[in-house]
Amino acid sequence: MPITWRDLLDILLVAVLFYYLWRLIAGTRALNLVRGVLIYLVVWFLADRLGLSTLAWLLGNAATLGAFALIVVFQPELRGLLERLGRGQQLRPPALSLEELLFALRRLSEKRYGALIALERRTPLGEYAATGELLEARLSARLLETLFYAGTPLHDGGVILRGDRVLAAGCVFPLSEVRLGLGTRHRAALGLSEVSDALVIVVSEETGAIRVAEGGRLSPPQSLEALRRRLKEVLGA
Ligand SMILES: Nc1ncnc2c1ncn2[C@@H]1O[C@H](COP(=O)(O)OP(=O)(O)OP(=O)(O)O)[C@@H](O)[C@H]1O
């Protein structure tokens, strides 16, 4: 059968669809889910082909239940994906004001205010923002300083930045299981970086040291210059 222009268009559209799906899930927790589902499908297919009827029957029936379970478990990610699909590229939040953030970090470090700040990237952090107080406020150094001033109700927990907005404060991040020899603020920074692609900045209340957690790794104390370089890379500025 000859290949028609319809076949080519079909293949092109499917390729574009997969490419955009991949871009949406790359770097998110959903990527692990996709890997898991693919392995499941391969085992199911092999069981069916090799005539392992009980295993194939079991996997076939569990698939329906599993699909519902996945929707429930990954509801925050799915909502995030749909939000991003709807939002499109143009309506991205304005870029973060790097100098404002660096100025805030300098002040927090000098004053020894313990701080925990997550910069949202591709992984939606809405589920963590929901554990704190939603602010949706424009980022300013004075706001960050105020939020981490000890004694105020919101100073406990982490702040989430989305573009140039302070999305939420007083948020609870997942704690890493890794023993760092540091306290819970640092474990929370590392924990969030393990489950998302966020860049998480932590200022120590005890020493004023600024560290960055990214991709499940916590940096040694950083100078503001080193931090500026890394943030510029991340923000593409
Ligand atoms: N799961 C969490 N999510 C967000 N913030 C957290 C979490 N757990 C603890 N924190 C923050 O960490 C603070 C406790 O910090 P702790 O003194 O244990 O940290 P640390 O890593 O030793 O840092 P520091 O050098 O600032 O003392 C809490 O008051 C809270 O603000």
PDBQT file of the ligand as one rigid body, heavy atoms in Angstrom, charges set to zero:
ROOT
HETATM    1  N1  LIG A 301       9.073  19.897  56.518  1.00  0.00    +0.000 N 
HETATM    2  C1  LIG A 301       9.397  21.196  56.597  1.00  0.00    +0.000 A 
HETATM    3  N2  LIG A 301       9.026  22.032  55.629  1.00  0.00    +0.000 NA
HETATM    4  C2  LIG A 301       9.361  23.332  55.684  1.00  0.00    +0.000 A 
HETATM    5  N3  LIG A 301      10.068  23.885  56.684  1.00  0.00    +0.000 NA
HETATM    6  C3  LIG A 301      10.458  23.106  57.678  1.00  0.00    +0.000 A 
HETATM    7  C4  LIG A 301      10.155  21.718  57.698  1.00  0.00    +0.000 A 
HETATM    8  N4  LIG A 301      10.693  21.187  58.818  1.00  0.00    +0.000 NA
HETATM    9  C5  LIG A 301      11.286  22.200  59.452  1.00  0.00    +0.000 A 
HETATM   10  N5  LIG A 301      11.169  23.357  58.791  1.00  0.00    +0.000 N 
HETATM   11  C6  LIG A 301      11.692  24.681  59.167  1.00  0.00    +0.000 C 
HETATM   12  O1  LIG A 301      12.926  24.483  59.790  1.00  0.00    +0.000 OA
HETATM   13  C7  LIG A 301      12.902  25.073  61.065  1.00  0.00    +0.000 C 
HETATM   14  C8  LIG A 301      13.716  24.261  62.008  1.00  0.00    +0.000 C 
HETATM   15  O2  LIG A 301      14.987  24.413  61.633  1.00  0.00    +0.000 OA
HETATM   16  P1  LIG A 301      16.212  23.642  62.293  1.00  0.00    +0.000 P 
HETATM   17  O3  LIG A 301      16.818  24.531  63.315  1.00  0.00    +0.000 OA
HETATM   18  O4  LIG A 301      15.877  22.244  62.626  1.00  0.00    +0.000 OA
HETATM   19  O5  LIG A 301      17.004  23.646  60.941  1.00  0.00    +0.000 OA
HETATM   20  P2  LIG A 301      18.515  23.591  60.573  1.00  0.00    +0.000 P 
HETATM   21  O6  LIG A 301      18.546  22.801  59.295  1.00  0.00    +0.000 OA
HETATM   22  O7  LIG A 301      19.351  23.201  61.743  1.00  0.00    +0.000 OA
HETATM   23  O8  LIG A 301      18.802  25.072  60.159  1.00  0.00    +0.000 OA
HETATM   24  P3  LIG A 301      19.397  26.276  60.975  1.00  0.00    +0.000 P 
HETATM   25  O9  LIG A 301      20.867  26.279  60.641  1.00  0.00    +0.000 OA
HETATM   26  O10 LIG A 301      18.674  27.427  60.393  1.00  0.00    +0.000 OA
HETATM   27  O11 LIG A 301      19.093  26.024  62.438  1.00  0.00    +0.000 OA
HETATM   28  C9  LIG A 301      11.463  25.108  61.458  1.00  0.00    +0.000 C 
HETATM   29  O12 LIG A 301      11.235  26.172  62.360  1.00  0.00    +0.000 OA
HETATM   30  C10 LIG A 301      10.767  25.318  60.143  1.00  0.00    +0.000 C 
HETATM   31  O13 LIG A 301      10.713  26.708  59.848  1.00  0.00    +0.000 OA
ENDROOT
TORSDOF 0
